[in-house]
Amino acid sequence: MESEEVSSLVSGLCGLGNHTLIPRSDACASVEALLGQLSGAKRKLDDDRLRSAEMLKASRVRLERLRDSHEAARDAALRRKQLDRLTIDYLLREGHDGAALSLVRESCVGGADGDVDPFSDSRRVLASLDARECGPALEWCRQHRSRLRKVKSPLEMNLHLQIMTEYVRDGRRRDALDHARAHIAPLLGGSDDSVRTAFSAIALGARTSRHPYSAMFHHDAWARLRALFAVDFLRLIGAAQTAPLLTTAGAGLAALKLPCFHACDESSADCPACNDPYRSLAAPLPAAQRAQSSPLCRVSAEVMDEDNPPQALASGAVYSRRSLCGTAAARVFLM
């Protein structure tokens, strides 16, 4: 509930108590108006209470997941559950709701069913933006206006500017001005360069080649609106902008990537960062800086140390002594 609405109700109640000598009809009308405002305020408070309960439930689920992730190092079942949660989150972000629900049912991951609904709502808004329609996105902005104001989101303003731009593109400048007066002017909190540019674009028309006014009529503006909505949606549901699965995979590959990543002509078959398909993912990641390294034998995958020292063959290949003894006993020749 907005603070302005609360202030209006308090001032109305105080004003009703101060006026003692007013006609009965005016007093009844004032009381009925206040009752209507109080009913609306009660309905909004009930909605806020339900929304707060849902957010509290989601926070409790996330705390349980953090606890499981801390204990996952000692429990293989918890590690598998954590991987399923990361996969479900990634599938939902990419729009594969059916696959995500199937994985939820198969893995029995608690708390993930409720996470599907927000993503399905966002899918509807994104589909409308792809179809160059602003109605569902504006409705979503109206439902979350107070929270969007707290994060200072320009999404609603940009949506109205895009509607005004489409009016100008169709040659309906009068409709563009009427829309700006009705919807953009109430959102202005001060000087806004984008609004000033938009009004100048109305005067110049859709065929102008002057910068920055011509940028208002580029078709990639819909892609920018889509990206802006995706950012605000993830911010409002408390999700990271980058999928946790990608962050986790990047952290693991960065830990395996050595400074000699690009210089190595030959790669180890056991190194994910050195082989496809992970090699292309590891290429832009930073390399792990290690003061000491532990060489592994390509045959046995054992660490070569003082108890199992490395042995170099005439070909230049290096294997552990234990592996060479085992292959010699089996009469297998290494190159």
C-alpha positions, 0 to 999 in steps of 0.5 A: 500500500502506498504511503500517499494513500495512508496519508490521504486516509488519515487526513480524511479521518482527521478532517471529518472529526474537525467539521462539526457544523456541516449539513447531514447530507455532506457528512454522510457523503464524506463518511461513505467516501471514507468507507470506500477508501477504507475498503480499498485500503483493506483489500490492498493490505490483504494482498500485501499480507499474502504477498509478504507470506509468499516472500517469507515462504520463499526466503525460508526455502532459500535458507534451507537450500543454503544449509543444504549447499553447506552440507552437500560436501559430505553428502552425495544425495544433497549434492545431487539435489543441489544440482537438480535445483540449479538445473530446474532454475536454468530450464525455467529461465530458458523457457523449458517449463515442461522439462523443469516440471518433469525434473521437479517430479522426478527429483522430488525437490521441495519448494521448486513448484512455486518457482514455476509460476513467476517464470510463467507470468514473465513468459507471457509478458515477454511473448507480448513484447516479442509481438510488439504489444505493451499491454501485458507489460503495463499491467505487470508494472501496475501490479508491482508499481510500488516495488518498481518505484523503490528500485527506480525502474524506468520500465513503465516510462519506457513502455509508454514512450514506446507506445508514443513512438508507435503512434508517431510512426503511424502518423498519429501525432495527436494520439501520441501527444494525448498519450503523453499527457495522460500517462507520461506526465504523471510519471515525471519526477523531474527533468528527463532527457529521454522524455525531452528526446521523445517529444522532439521526435514527435515534432521531427517525425519518424523519417528523421535522420538526426541523432538521437531522435532517429534512435527512437524509431529503431526496431531494436527498441523492443529488444531493449524493452524485453531486456529491461523487463527481464532485469526488473523481473529477476530483481523483483523475485530476488533472483540473480541476473545470471543463472546460478548453474552458469555461475557454478559451472564457470567457477568450476572450470576457472578452478581447473583452468591453468595459465598455460591453457592456450599454450598447450598443444596436447590436452589431458583427457581427464581435464574438462577445461581442456576438452570440448564442449567445455573448452569453449566455455572455459576460454573467456574465464580467468585462469587459476593462479596456483603456487604449486601444482599436482601432476597426474598420470595420464594412465592411472590418473594418480598424483605423481609425487615422491612415492610415485615419481614421474618418469620421462620416456624417450618420446618426451611423454611423462608417466608415473613409475607405478603406471610404467611398472604395471604396463611393463608387467602387462606387456603394454607399450606406451608411447 
